[in-house]
Amino acid sequence: GAGVSQSPRYKVAKRGQDVALRCDPISGHVSLFWYQQALGQGPEFLTYFQNEAQLDKSGLPSDRFFAERPEGSVSTLKIQRTQQEDSAVYLCASSGGPGGAQPQHFGDGTRLSIL
Amino acid sequence: EDQVTQSPEALRLQEGESSSLNCSYTVSGLRGLFWYRQDPGKGPEFLFTLYSAGEEKEKERLKATLTKKESFLHITAPKPEDSATYLCAALIGSRLTFGEGTQLTVNP
């Protein structure tokens, strides 16, 4: 079966532009997570959805970051007015049950570079 | 503050030379301890979940163990294809809090 799919794999944007990153989770997975991974670091939690409900967005670094999952499947992470410090790999993960206790399966990420 | 620390940062082994990676954690309300493997340019790949002190899990050349303060990933007779970054993560609430990883290189 297909794993978690993220697009685009690479994104280059100029400072101040808006970007949108897409995540297709494993079919039927109720939980979806976004993480940010800086070079040489472990992933850092951004936000968590259970179906279409965003239950935890405490990791979003500023109000420029916005995530949605309107139909409980595909999710989009949007970053407005991008800054150089937003450059990182953005990882999406999904799991089959609620609450994260089941293993989270990760996509290969979107590498975002802000010039 | 919840904290997960991995050591060493980097480890070089000869093929067949067994060793252990350490993950120490200071968290409140640990729901599980996860180990992942990450290859360059890829997302983390799930290896193990441990839920309670004393639990052990094995897969091929890897064995993960858990105490009340730390977890170990034991690698027995590693092969070059085991080279990767190994990440541990504590499940707190619904979020994973990751360590910074141990970059393992196994030379033939």
Backbone of each chain as ProteinMPNN parsed JSONL, in Angstrom:
{"seq_chain_A": "GAGVSQSPRYKVAKRGQDVALRCDPISGHVSLFWYQQALGQGPEFLTYFQNEAQLDKSGLPSDRFFAERPEGSVSTLKIQRTQQEDSAVYLCASSGGPGGAQPQHFGDGTRLSIL", "coords_chain_A": {"N_chain_A": [[0.816, -1.194, 0.0], [0.277, 2.352, -0.42], [2.428, 4.785, 1.015], [2.827, 7.666, 3.168], [2.486, 10.596, 1.353], [4.143, 13.455, 0.164], [4.083, 16.73, -1.209], [5.286, 19.741, -2.789], [8.458, 18.018, -3.345], [10.657, 19.607, -3.137], [10.959, 23.076, -2.494], [11.486, 26.325, -3.452], [11.474, 29.624, -2.429], [11.034, 33.173, -2.463], [11.873, 35.494, 0.1], [9.123, 36.639, 1.922], [7.157, 35.68, 0.247], [4.196, 33.604, -0.043], [3.702, 30.157, 0.791], [2.553, 26.801, 0.096], [2.22, 23.607, 1.353], [1.719, 20.183, 0.74], [0.103, 17.251, 2.039], [-0.553, 13.862, 1.687], [-2.033, 11.503, 3.498], [-1.67, 8.073, 4.736], [-4.196, 5.964, 3.515], [-7.233, 6.011, 5.269], [-6.15, 6.601, 7.722], [-6.617, 8.21, 10.782], [-5.296, 10.117, 12.268], [-3.152, 12.906, 11.848], [-0.064, 14.526, 11.501], [2.151, 17.321, 11.619], [5.568, 18.148, 11.317], [8.589, 20.003, 11.846], [11.864, 19.988, 10.608], [15.027, 20.954, 11.221], [18.314, 21.246, 9.787], [20.393, 18.623, 10.734], [19.097, 18.233, 13.123], [16.568, 16.807, 15.34], [13.13, 16.081, 14.397], [10.626, 18.615, 15.023], [7.58, 19.094, 16.671], [4.682, 20.449, 15.124], [1.804, 20.57, 14.618], [-1.367, 18.847, 15.149], [-3.883, 16.771, 13.819], [-7.011, 15.207, 14.304], [-8.933, 13.361, 12.377], [-10.835, 15.795, 10.778], [-10.499, 17.705, 12.651], [-8.492, 20.07, 14.24], [-6.603, 19.408, 16.804], [-4.405, 20.131, 18.284], [-2.347, 22.803, 18.092], [-0.159, 23.897, 19.14], [2.558, 23.888, 18.563], [3.058, 25.452, 16.361], [5.075, 27.979, 15.055], [4.511, 30.709, 14.677], [1.887, 33.133, 13.922], [1.982, 33.177, 11.229], [1.946, 30.696, 10.255], [-0.207, 28.162, 9.169], [-2.477, 25.478, 9.233], [-4.539, 23.029, 7.653], [-7.155, 20.566, 7.306], [-9.528, 19.816, 5.732], [-11.393, 17.788, 4.928], [-10.743, 15.647, 6.392], [-8.761, 14.1, 5.313], [-6.514, 14.703, 3.075], [-4.005, 17.113, 3.862], [-2.966, 20.521, 4.25], [-0.229, 22.596, 4.771], [0.317, 25.904, 5.324], [2.392, 28.678, 4.842], [2.705, 31.994, 5.467], [4.066, 35.055, 4.183], [6.903, 34.383, 4.091], [9.96, 33.808, 5.916], [13.574, 33.796, 6.246], [14.298, 32.106, 8.326], [12.401, 30.158, 8.189], [13.272, 28.203, 6.551], [13.671, 24.804, 6.14], [13.108, 21.237, 6.552], [9.907, 20.032, 6.078], [7.921, 17.754, 7.586], [5.384, 15.33, 7.272], [3.219, 13.165, 9.041], [1.264, 10.193, 9.575], [-1.125, 8.299, 11.492], [-2.866, 5.283, 12.466], [-4.713, 5.298, 14.562], [-6.406, 7.324, 17.081], [-4.791, 10.015, 18.881], [-2.027, 9.412, 18.814], [-0.733, 7.189, 19.943], [-0.424, 4.903, 18.444], [2.055, 3.843, 16.043], [3.576, 6.545, 14.277], [3.714, 7.196, 10.88], [5.934, 8.401, 8.557], [6.168, 10.764, 5.842], [8.471, 11.631, 3.141], [9.015, 14.271, 3.26], [9.013, 17.874, 2.627], [11.429, 19.914, 1.351], [12.107, 23.096, 2.179], [13.327, 26.101, 0.997], [14.191, 29.358, 1.68], [14.911, 32.26, 0.058]], "CA_chain_A": [[0.0, 0.0, 0.0], [1.027, 3.593, -0.512], [2.768, 5.434, 2.267], [2.51, 9.087, 3.239], [3.042, 11.28, 0.196], [4.216, 14.888, 0.35], [4.466, 17.471, -2.403], [6.386, 19.267, -3.619], [9.607, 17.52, -2.577], [11.519, 20.768, -2.93], [10.297, 24.348, -2.783], [12.312, 27.507, -3.251], [10.64, 30.82, -2.461], [11.683, 34.398, -2.022], [11.373, 36.009, 1.375], [7.898, 37.413, 1.808], [6.141, 34.953, -0.52], [3.414, 32.578, 0.65], [3.893, 28.803, 0.255], [1.594, 25.787, 0.544], [2.808, 22.266, 1.314], [0.615, 19.227, 0.759], [0.347, 15.928, 2.61], [-1.539, 12.809, 1.486], [-1.719, 10.463, 4.501], [-2.067, 6.701, 4.427], [-5.648, 5.894, 3.438], [-7.922, 5.543, 6.462], [-5.51, 7.048, 8.97], [-7.399, 9.301, 11.359], [-4.427, 11.126, 12.867], [-2.165, 13.493, 10.949], [0.853, 15.381, 12.238], [3.187, 18.063, 10.902], [6.796, 18.415, 12.061], [9.62, 20.795, 11.174], [13.167, 19.442, 10.923], [16.186, 21.735, 10.795], [19.459, 20.422, 9.409], [21.14, 18.053, 11.843], [18.271, 18.204, 14.334], [15.399, 15.958, 15.286], [11.897, 16.797, 14.044], [9.903, 19.321, 16.081], [6.134, 19.057, 16.472], [3.991, 21.681, 14.771], [0.368, 20.524, 14.824], [-1.971, 17.52, 15.116], [-5.292, 16.657, 13.449], [-7.753, 13.951, 14.384], [-9.873, 13.584, 11.27], [-10.728, 17.173, 10.29], [-10.346, 18.611, 13.787], [-7.135, 20.407, 14.652], [-6.683, 19.293, 18.253], [-3.236, 20.718, 18.939], [-1.534, 23.62, 17.185], [0.734, 24.616, 20.041], [3.921, 23.933, 18.044], [3.206, 26.398, 15.244], [5.98, 29.001, 15.604], [3.942, 32.059, 14.63], [0.587, 33.167, 13.247], [2.174, 33.056, 9.79], [1.788, 29.269, 9.939], [-1.604, 27.761, 9.23], [-2.675, 24.139, 8.674], [-5.934, 22.616, 7.541], [-7.448, 19.197, 6.838], [-10.974, 20.075, 5.704], [-12.235, 16.598, 4.757], [-10.21, 14.566, 7.206], [-7.797, 13.284, 4.579], [-5.379, 15.526, 2.664], [-3.74, 18.289, 4.696], [-2.093, 21.548, 3.685], [0.448, 23.517, 5.679], [0.561, 27.161, 4.621], [3.252, 29.656, 5.52], [2.541, 33.31, 4.846], [5.156, 36.035, 4.358], [8.003, 33.536, 4.53], [11.208, 34.376, 6.402], [14.687, 32.869, 6.045], [14.318, 31.103, 9.39], [11.431, 29.108, 7.881], [13.952, 27.179, 5.759], [13.736, 23.547, 6.893], [12.316, 20.164, 5.968], [8.61, 19.895, 6.728], [7.528, 16.352, 7.547], [4.016, 14.952, 7.626], [3.096, 11.784, 9.501], [-0.098, 9.774, 9.894], [-1.238, 7.048, 12.248], [-4.179, 4.699, 12.266], [-5.62, 5.53, 15.667], [-6.355, 8.677, 17.64], [-3.946, 10.326, 20.022], [-0.589, 9.257, 18.616], [-0.127, 6.016, 20.579], [0.019, 4.0, 17.384], [3.227, 4.428, 15.368], [3.395, 7.554, 13.252], [4.45, 6.868, 9.665], [6.334, 9.677, 7.982], [6.543, 10.983, 4.457], [9.867, 12.023, 2.941], [9.159, 15.686, 3.56], [9.236, 18.947, 1.658], [12.564, 20.761, 1.73], [11.778, 24.483, 1.859], [14.455, 27.04, 1.052], [13.748, 30.736, 1.526], [16.057, 33.069, -0.38]], "C_chain_A": [[0.852, 1.246, 0.0], [1.286, 4.134, 0.879], [2.291, 6.865, 2.257], [3.235, 9.796, 2.085], [3.021, 12.786, 0.421], [4.654, 15.546, -0.956], [4.42, 18.971, -2.128], [7.508, 18.695, -2.754], [10.566, 18.656, -2.242], [10.739, 22.027, -3.299], [11.279, 25.467, -2.48], [11.41, 28.72, -3.391], [11.467, 32.023, -2.016], [11.06, 34.854, -0.71], [10.156, 36.892, 1.141], [6.801, 36.728, 1.02], [5.385, 33.992, 0.391], [3.689, 31.222, -0.01], [2.84, 27.874, 0.839], [2.212, 24.411, 0.327], [1.686, 21.25, 1.532], [1.043, 17.896, 1.345], [-0.832, 15.021, 2.304], [-1.225, 11.684, 2.464], [-2.046, 9.074, 3.975], [-3.59, 6.613, 4.509], [-6.246, 5.318, 4.724], [-7.296, 5.978, 7.774], [-6.234, 8.278, 9.513], [-6.521, 10.431, 11.871], [-3.393, 11.596, 11.856], [-1.366, 14.541, 11.714], [1.77, 16.112, 11.255], [4.353, 18.327, 11.852], [7.719, 19.271, 11.195], [10.982, 20.245, 11.583], [14.265, 20.335, 10.338], [17.355, 20.796, 10.55], [20.204, 19.935, 10.648], [20.393, 17.96, 13.155], [17.183, 17.152, 14.196], [14.176, 16.763, 14.887], [11.27, 17.464, 15.263], [8.428, 19.405, 15.707], [5.589, 20.435, 16.108], [2.513, 21.609, 15.151], [-0.149, 19.111, 14.611], [-3.449, 17.62, 14.757], [-5.8, 15.256, 13.784], [-8.944, 14.118, 13.456], [-9.745, 15.037, 10.811], [-10.474, 18.17, 11.412], [-8.873, 18.819, 14.14], [-7.115, 20.464, 16.174], [-5.514, 19.94, 18.982], [-2.457, 21.497, 17.889], [-0.497, 24.405, 17.965], [2.164, 24.718, 19.527], [4.125, 24.886, 16.88], [3.984, 27.615, 15.743], [5.442, 30.422, 15.57], [2.599, 32.001, 13.923], [0.741, 33.21, 11.73], [1.956, 31.617, 9.309], [0.34, 28.867, 10.162], [-1.743, 26.378, 8.6], [-4.151, 23.817, 8.638], [-6.028, 21.199, 7.015], [-8.972, 19.11, 6.696], [-11.853, 18.834, 5.586], [-11.678, 15.403, 5.517], [-9.252, 13.652, 6.476], [-6.564, 14.119, 4.265], [-5.25, 16.741, 3.593], [-2.802, 19.231, 3.958], [-1.52, 22.393, 4.811], [0.806, 24.767, 4.874], [1.439, 28.064, 5.479], [3.134, 30.963, 4.756], [3.774, 34.169, 5.122], [6.413, 35.334, 4.867], [9.241, 34.343, 4.925], [12.321, 33.343, 6.218], [14.716, 31.785, 7.113], [13.279, 29.999, 9.182], [12.063, 28.001, 7.044], [14.173, 25.943, 6.61], [13.079, 22.463, 6.043], [11.023, 20.039, 6.776], [8.11, 18.47, 6.493], [6.077, 16.192, 7.962], [4.028, 13.494, 8.053], [1.627, 11.462, 9.732], [-0.065, 8.502, 10.716], [-2.696, 6.6, 12.243], [-5.187, 4.969, 13.367], [-5.527, 6.957, 16.152], [-5.259, 8.814, 18.679], [-2.48, 10.018, 19.896], [0.023, 8.019, 19.219], [0.296, 4.965, 19.558], [1.176, 4.65, 16.63], [2.83, 5.454, 14.317], [4.303, 7.184, 12.08], [4.683, 8.149, 8.886], [6.466, 9.625, 6.464], [7.998, 11.413, 4.371], [10.082, 13.532, 3.036], [9.214, 16.595, 2.35], [10.393, 19.793, 2.175], [12.286, 22.173, 1.24], [13.009, 25.351, 2.038], [13.925, 28.441, 0.769], [14.974, 31.597, 1.211], [15.924, 34.509, 0.071]], "O_chain_A": [[2.023, 1.204, 0.378], [0.481, 3.966, 1.795], [1.451, 7.244, 1.441], [4.434, 9.613, 1.879], [1.997, 13.339, 0.825], [5.472, 15.009, -1.702], [3.606, 19.427, -1.325], [7.494, 18.878, -1.536], [11.204, 18.657, -1.189], [9.975, 22.052, -4.264], [11.834, 25.542, -1.384], [10.664, 28.832, -4.363], [12.455, 31.895, -1.294], [9.878, 34.627, -0.449], [10.159, 37.771, 0.279], [5.64, 37.13, 1.097], [5.87, 33.616, 1.458], [3.884, 31.146, -1.223], [2.305, 28.115, 1.921], [2.672, 24.098, -0.771], [0.821, 21.432, 2.389], [2.183, 17.462, 1.178], [-1.975, 15.354, 2.617], [-0.238, 10.973, 2.275], [-2.626, 8.924, 2.9], [-4.201, 7.122, 5.45], [-5.817, 4.269, 5.204], [-7.868, 5.739, 8.837], [-6.438, 9.259, 8.798], [-6.953, 11.584, 11.905], [-2.83, 10.799, 11.106], [-1.92, 15.335, 12.474], [2.117, 15.583, 10.199], [4.165, 18.677, 13.017], [7.631, 19.256, 9.967], [11.238, 20.053, 12.771], [14.407, 20.452, 9.121], [17.374, 19.674, 11.056], [20.597, 20.729, 11.502], [20.983, 17.644, 14.188], [16.903, 16.665, 13.101], [14.169, 17.987, 15.017], [11.363, 16.959, 16.382], [8.077, 19.743, 14.576], [5.972, 21.448, 16.693], [2.013, 22.451, 15.897], [0.511, 18.279, 13.988], [-4.179, 18.44, 15.313], [-5.109, 14.259, 13.575], [-9.846, 14.915, 13.716], [-8.641, 15.473, 10.484], [-10.258, 19.354, 11.152], [-8.117, 17.863, 14.312], [-7.557, 21.447, 16.768], [-5.619, 20.261, 20.166], [-1.967, 20.926, 16.915], [-0.016, 25.444, 17.513], [2.921, 25.56, 20.009], [5.26, 25.106, 16.455], [3.602, 28.223, 16.742], [5.877, 31.261, 16.359], [2.211, 30.962, 13.39], [-0.257, 33.273, 11.013], [1.803, 31.362, 8.114], [-0.261, 29.179, 11.19], [-1.179, 26.131, 7.534], [-4.921, 24.272, 9.483], [-5.111, 20.695, 6.366], [-9.626, 18.403, 7.462], [-12.97, 18.834, 6.106], [-12.106, 14.27, 5.297], [-8.954, 12.555, 6.948], [-5.665, 14.233, 5.098], [-6.244, 17.31, 4.043], [-1.965, 18.811, 3.16], [-2.247, 22.847, 5.695], [1.511, 24.688, 3.868], [1.24, 28.187, 6.688], [3.421, 31.033, 3.561], [4.433, 34.027, 6.152], [6.922, 35.654, 5.941], [9.53, 35.398, 4.361], [12.045, 32.155, 6.053], [15.12, 30.656, 6.833], [13.273, 29.011, 9.916], [11.442, 26.957, 6.846], [14.788, 26.015, 7.674], [12.563, 22.733, 4.958], [11.051, 19.953, 8.003], [7.904, 18.044, 5.357], [5.608, 16.845, 8.894], [4.763, 12.682, 7.492], [0.835, 12.35, 10.049], [0.889, 7.726, 10.651], [-3.619, 7.393, 12.05], [-6.392, 4.878, 13.136], [-4.675, 7.721, 15.698], [-4.849, 7.826, 19.288], [-1.724, 10.339, 20.814], [1.219, 7.796, 19.03], [1.255, 4.226, 19.779], [1.269, 5.877, 16.581], [1.875, 5.258, 13.565], [5.488, 6.899, 12.254], [3.745, 8.889, 8.591], [6.823, 8.6, 5.883], [8.679, 11.545, 5.387], [11.208, 14.01, 2.905], [9.428, 16.16, 1.219], [10.348, 20.319, 3.287], [12.235, 22.422, 0.036], [13.651, 25.341, 3.089], [13.288, 28.677, -0.258], [15.932, 31.656, 1.982], [16.799, 35.328, -0.211]]}, "seq_chain_B": "EDQVTQSPEALRLQEGESSSLNCSYTVSGLRGLFWYRQDPGKGPEFLFTLYSAGEEKEKERLKATLTKKESFLHITAPKPEDSATYLCAALIGSRLTFGEGTQLTVNP", "coords_chain_B": {"N_chain_B": [[10.558, 21.185, 32.056], [10.003, 19.198, 29.2], [12.358, 16.872, 28.019], [14.512, 15.242, 25.719], [17.383, 13.407, 25.241], [20.033, 12.326, 23.249], [22.8, 10.093, 22.961], [25.893, 8.654, 21.732], [26.51, 11.685, 19.736], [27.511, 11.016, 17.272], [28.666, 7.966, 15.852], [31.073, 5.659, 14.969], [31.534, 2.484, 13.649], [33.132, -0.673, 13.112], [32.258, -3.163, 10.739], [30.406, -5.741, 12.205], [31.057, -5.041, 14.788], [29.639, -4.729, 17.775], [27.433, -2.458, 19.547], [25.896, 0.164, 21.576], [23.27, 2.588, 21.556], [22.222, 5.505, 23.263], [19.336, 6.903, 24.849], [18.172, 9.305, 26.798], [15.614, 10.539, 28.952], [13.633, 13.182, 30.23], [10.66, 13.645, 31.161], [7.212, 14.466, 31.679], [4.508, 12.392, 32.144], [4.923, 10.262, 30.256], [3.898, 8.449, 27.473], [4.819, 6.615, 25.734], [7.794, 5.301, 24.191], [9.569, 5.852, 21.336], [11.48, 4.495, 18.638], [13.177, 5.475, 15.725], [14.518, 5.177, 12.419], [16.475, 7.133, 10.229], [17.287, 7.824, 6.97], [19.477, 9.687, 4.766], [17.815, 12.415, 3.244], [15.346, 11.259, 3.472], [12.195, 10.472, 5.157], [11.683, 9.8, 8.705], [11.789, 6.341, 9.611], [9.761, 3.99, 11.114], [10.758, 1.985, 13.881], [10.553, 0.75, 16.579], [8.218, 0.608, 19.35], [8.105, 1.257, 22.796], [6.487, 0.73, 25.855], [6.551, 0.449, 28.63], [8.667, 0.375, 31.556], [11.277, -2.002, 31.54], [10.453, -3.354, 29.349], [11.275, -4.98, 26.279], [12.206, -5.058, 22.833], [12.808, -6.668, 19.713], [14.37, -6.702, 16.491], [15.691, -8.131, 13.828], [18.995, -7.212, 13.739], [18.747, -5.413, 15.749], [17.914, -4.328, 19.046], [15.725, -2.953, 21.354], [15.504, -1.404, 24.53], [13.952, -0.399, 27.646], [14.077, 1.752, 30.452], [13.145, 3.485, 33.494], [14.215, 5.954, 33.062], [15.714, 6.0, 30.767], [16.403, 4.806, 27.415], [17.75, 2.18, 25.453], [19.291, 1.394, 22.371], [20.378, -1.417, 21.092], [22.834, -2.651, 18.95], [23.663, -5.423, 17.231], [26.416, -7.038, 15.832], [26.712, -5.21, 13.501], [25.982, -4.201, 10.075], [27.149, -2.59, 7.033], [24.824, -1.53, 5.839], [23.299, -0.758, 7.959], [23.98, 1.773, 8.547], [22.926, 4.983, 9.338], [20.871, 7.681, 10.626], [19.738, 7.449, 13.895], [16.853, 7.982, 15.652], [15.301, 8.8, 18.714], [12.15, 9.17, 20.373], [9.876, 10.684, 22.597], [6.559, 10.04, 23.482], [4.271, 12.339, 24.347], [1.3, 13.3, 25.545], [-0.289, 13.847, 22.58], [1.825, 14.309, 20.969], [5.069, 13.72, 19.51], [8.188, 14.078, 21.026], [11.302, 14.609, 19.949], [14.712, 13.41, 20.221], [18.006, 14.588, 19.255], [19.253, 12.793, 17.695], [21.417, 10.026, 16.755], [24.096, 9.671, 14.695], [24.984, 6.992, 12.909], [27.681, 5.224, 11.557], [28.727, 2.489, 9.77], [31.501, 0.792, 8.947], [32.808, -1.2, 6.266]], "CA_chain_B": [[10.455, 21.127, 30.588], [10.255, 17.864, 28.661], [13.628, 16.839, 27.309], [15.008, 13.959, 25.244], [18.787, 13.593, 24.886], [20.647, 11.125, 22.699], [24.27, 10.052, 22.917], [26.656, 9.82, 21.3], [25.98, 12.371, 18.557], [27.965, 10.256, 16.112], [29.318, 6.708, 16.233], [31.64, 4.891, 13.857], [31.805, 1.095, 14.012], [33.524, -1.608, 12.07], [31.267, -4.216, 10.511], [30.486, -6.796, 13.195], [31.389, -4.497, 16.111], [28.384, -4.409, 18.454], [27.444, -1.268, 20.39], [24.589, 0.632, 22.032], [22.935, 4.007, 21.508], [21.491, 5.876, 24.466], [18.315, 7.937, 24.801], [17.694, 9.605, 28.148], [14.472, 11.438, 28.857], [13.041, 13.808, 31.41], [9.344, 14.073, 30.683], [6.076, 14.157, 32.543], [3.408, 11.763, 31.422], [5.375, 9.502, 29.089], [2.936, 7.453, 27.011], [5.528, 5.611, 24.952], [9.114, 5.707, 23.705], [9.642, 5.369, 19.96], [12.743, 4.555, 17.911], [13.063, 5.603, 14.279], [15.734, 5.246, 11.622], [16.314, 8.108, 9.157], [18.326, 7.876, 5.946], [19.566, 11.038, 4.181], [16.8, 12.779, 2.271], [14.128, 10.47, 3.69], [11.535, 10.665, 6.434], [11.959, 8.747, 9.693], [11.152, 5.037, 9.424], [9.45, 3.427, 12.426], [11.41, 0.743, 14.284], [9.997, 0.137, 17.782], [7.583, 1.358, 20.425], [8.19, 0.659, 24.125], [5.468, 1.411, 26.643], [6.754, 0.409, 30.071], [10.008, 0.008, 31.996], [11.525, -3.431, 31.511], [10.042, -3.904, 28.063], [12.306, -5.127, 25.258], [11.729, -5.481, 21.519], [13.912, -7.008, 18.815], [14.108, -6.814, 15.055], [16.955, -8.438, 13.149], [20.195, -6.957, 14.545], [18.427, -4.341, 16.683], [17.099, -4.588, 20.224], [15.455, -1.751, 22.129], [15.118, -1.64, 25.915], [13.449, 0.812, 28.29], [14.017, 1.869, 31.904], [12.318, 4.633, 33.862], [14.866, 7.213, 32.71], [16.413, 5.956, 29.494], [16.214, 3.674, 26.52], [18.941, 1.815, 24.703], [19.157, 0.647, 21.121], [21.554, -2.267, 20.961], [23.054, -3.117, 17.579], [24.53, -6.597, 17.296], [27.085, -7.376, 14.571], [26.13, -4.348, 12.464], [26.425, -4.246, 8.693], [27.161, -1.236, 6.458], [23.471, -1.035, 5.551], [22.717, -0.209, 9.187], [24.386, 3.18, 8.636], [21.768, 5.88, 9.283], [20.658, 8.41, 11.878], [18.731, 6.806, 14.727], [16.138, 8.968, 16.458], [14.31, 8.345, 19.684], [11.124, 10.18, 20.603], [8.947, 10.418, 23.694], [5.173, 10.427, 23.2], [3.703, 13.107, 25.455], [0.021, 13.684, 24.957], [-0.371, 13.32, 21.218], [2.975, 14.733, 20.195], [6.377, 13.114, 19.714], [9.318, 14.964, 21.277], [12.458, 13.87, 19.458], [16.092, 13.766, 20.474], [18.689, 15.115, 18.079], [19.688, 11.679, 16.865], [22.786, 9.508, 16.707], [24.474, 9.319, 13.322], [25.771, 5.762, 12.94], [28.378, 4.804, 10.345], [29.318, 1.156, 9.884], [32.477, 0.613, 7.868], [33.011, -2.615, 5.887]], "C_chain_B": [[10.807, 19.718, 30.111], [11.524, 17.874, 27.808], [14.006, 15.41, 26.943], [16.428, 14.179, 24.732], [19.375, 12.287, 24.402], [22.167, 11.241, 22.729], [24.719, 8.697, 22.401], [25.979, 10.518, 20.119], [26.315, 11.598, 17.294], [28.747, 9.048, 16.596], [29.799, 6.007, 14.975], [32.001, 3.497, 14.353], [32.37, 0.353, 12.822], [32.421, -2.65, 11.923], [31.486, -5.334, 11.529], [30.769, -6.339, 14.613], [30.112, -4.014, 16.8], [28.532, -3.179, 19.345], [26.022, -0.903, 20.793], [24.476, 2.135, 21.88], [22.038, 4.309, 22.698], [20.484, 6.981, 24.199], [17.83, 8.166, 26.228], [16.585, 10.638, 28.062], [14.052, 11.95, 30.232], [11.723, 14.39, 30.952], [8.311, 13.759, 31.747], [4.993, 13.518, 31.692], [3.836, 11.03, 30.163], [4.345, 8.445, 28.731], [3.597, 6.348, 26.208], [6.86, 6.173, 24.502], [9.307, 5.037, 22.355], [11.08, 5.472, 19.449], [12.451, 4.577, 16.414], [14.47, 5.569, 13.675], [15.489, 6.267, 10.518], [17.532, 8.071, 8.252], [18.339, 9.269, 5.326], [18.498, 11.286, 3.133], [15.484, 12.033, 2.417], [13.471, 10.861, 5.011], [11.913, 9.564, 7.404], [11.14, 7.485, 9.425], [10.983, 4.384, 10.793], [10.181, 2.112, 12.67], [10.66, 0.057, 15.434], [9.176, 1.151, 18.581], [7.729, 0.57, 21.718], [7.269, 1.449, 25.038], [5.736, 1.414, 28.141], [8.164, -0.069, 30.396], [10.144, -1.508, 32.058], [11.165, -4.08, 30.185], [11.231, -3.939, 27.11], [11.64, -5.531, 23.952], [12.92, -5.686, 20.611], [13.441, -7.072, 17.381], [15.449, -6.969, 14.371], [18.12, -8.137, 14.1], [19.962, -5.897, 15.628], [17.588, -4.848, 17.847], [16.968, -3.305, 21.012], [14.993, -2.142, 23.52], [14.729, -0.317, 26.557], [13.539, 0.679, 29.804], [13.192, 3.115, 32.225], [12.932, 5.963, 33.433], [15.54, 7.198, 31.348], [16.039, 4.725, 28.691], [17.526, 3.435, 25.789], [18.534, 1.112, 23.419], [20.466, -0.108, 20.931], [21.652, -2.765, 19.524], [24.092, -4.237, 17.634], [25.077, -6.908, 15.91], [26.57, -6.539, 13.413], [26.772, -4.555, 11.1], [26.423, -2.82, 8.132], [25.775, -0.675, 6.18], [22.73, -0.558, 6.795], [23.104, 1.253, 9.385], [23.178, 4.078, 8.401], [21.812, 6.747, 10.532], [19.514, 7.742, 12.624], [18.164, 7.846, 15.693], [15.275, 8.272, 17.494], [13.351, 9.498, 19.948], [10.21, 9.731, 21.729], [7.565, 10.889, 23.28], [4.593, 11.064, 24.458], [2.396, 13.693, 24.957], [-0.101, 13.029, 23.597], [0.85, 13.63, 20.388], [4.205, 13.913, 20.539], [7.399, 14.223, 19.947], [10.582, 14.178, 20.983], [13.75, 14.333, 20.118], [16.741, 14.222, 19.176], [19.301, 14.021, 17.215], [21.128, 11.267, 17.089], [23.067, 9.081, 15.278], [25.439, 8.141, 13.375], [26.381, 5.478, 11.576], [29.024, 3.458, 10.61], [30.223, 0.94, 8.682], [32.694, -0.864, 7.561], [34.394, -3.101, 6.269]], "O_chain_B": [[11.785, 19.125, 30.564], [11.731, 18.766, 26.986], [13.845, 14.487, 27.742], [16.654, 15.042, 23.884], [19.237, 11.255, 25.06], [22.737, 12.317, 22.551], [24.028, 7.697, 22.596], [25.001, 10.014, 19.568], [25.514, 11.53, 16.362], [29.413, 9.102, 17.63], [29.033, 5.789, 14.036], [32.694, 3.35, 15.36], [32.118, 0.707, 11.671], [31.733, -2.973, 12.891], [32.605, -5.817, 11.7], [30.73, -7.143, 15.545], [29.568, -2.976, 16.423], [29.622, -2.891, 19.839], [25.064, -1.571, 20.404], [25.451, 2.866, 22.052], [21.208, 3.491, 23.094], [20.747, 7.892, 23.414], [17.151, 7.313, 26.8], [16.613, 11.514, 27.198], [14.113, 11.242, 31.237], [11.674, 15.498, 30.418], [8.516, 12.898, 32.602], [4.614, 14.046, 30.647], [3.194, 11.154, 29.12], [3.957, 7.637, 29.576], [3.021, 5.277, 26.017], [7.035, 7.39, 24.438], [9.222, 3.815, 22.237], [11.804, 6.41, 19.783], [11.618, 3.827, 15.904], [15.461, 5.887, 14.332], [14.412, 6.277, 9.922], [18.663, 8.26, 8.701], [17.324, 9.965, 5.354], [18.295, 10.466, 2.238], [14.6, 12.164, 1.57], [14.09, 11.492, 5.867], [12.406, 8.514, 6.994], [9.965, 7.55, 9.063], [11.95, 4.242, 11.542], [10.227, 1.239, 11.803], [10.19, -1.072, 15.29], [9.394, 2.36, 18.507], [7.504, -0.64, 21.742], [7.26, 2.68, 25.01], [5.22, 2.27, 28.859], [8.779, -0.81, 29.629], [9.261, -2.208, 32.554], [11.532, -5.227, 29.929], [12.083, -3.051, 27.126], [10.641, -6.25, 23.95], [13.921, -4.977, 20.714], [12.303, -7.434, 17.084], [16.251, -6.036, 14.341], [18.217, -8.752, 15.162], [20.895, -5.531, 16.344], [16.687, -5.67, 17.68], [17.961, -2.642, 21.309], [14.204, -3.071, 23.691], [15.118, 0.752, 26.086], [13.147, -0.336, 30.38], [12.609, 3.727, 31.33], [12.252, 6.989, 33.439], [15.901, 8.251, 30.822], [15.457, 3.763, 29.192], [18.302, 4.358, 25.542], [17.572, 0.344, 23.382], [21.511, 0.478, 20.649], [20.671, -3.242, 18.954], [25.24, -4.026, 18.027], [24.327, -7.027, 14.941], [26.046, -7.085, 12.442], [27.91, -5.007, 10.975], [25.77, -1.938, 8.69], [25.57, 0.534, 6.277], [21.634, -0.008, 6.684], [22.602, 1.904, 10.302], [22.488, 3.951, 7.389], [22.677, 6.574, 11.39], [18.45, 7.497, 12.056], [18.895, 8.493, 16.442], [14.604, 7.283, 17.199], [13.704, 10.663, 19.767], [9.819, 8.567, 21.811], [7.407, 12.005, 22.784], [4.445, 10.413, 25.493], [2.397, 14.505, 24.032], [-0.026, 11.807, 23.475], [0.913, 13.253, 19.218], [4.384, 13.469, 21.673], [7.478, 15.182, 19.179], [10.9, 13.208, 21.671], [13.876, 15.489, 20.523], [16.101, 14.238, 18.124], [19.81, 14.294, 16.128], [21.953, 12.055, 17.553], [22.367, 8.237, 14.719], [26.574, 8.277, 13.832], [25.685, 5.49, 10.561], [29.782, 3.305, 11.568], [29.762, 0.91, 7.541], [32.758, -1.688, 8.473], [34.73, -4.259, 6.025]]}, "name": "protein", "num_of_chains": 2, "seq": "GAGVSQSPRYKVAKRGQDVALRCDPISGHVSLFWYQQALGQGPEFLTYFQNEAQLDKSGLPSDRFFAERPEGSVSTLKIQRTQQEDSAVYLCASSGGPGGAQPQHFGDGTRLSILEDQVTQSPEALRLQEGESSSLNCSYTVSGLRGLFWYRQDPGKGPEFLFTLYSAGEEKEKERLKATLTKKESFLHITAPKPEDSATYLCAALIGSRLTFGEGTQLTVNP"}
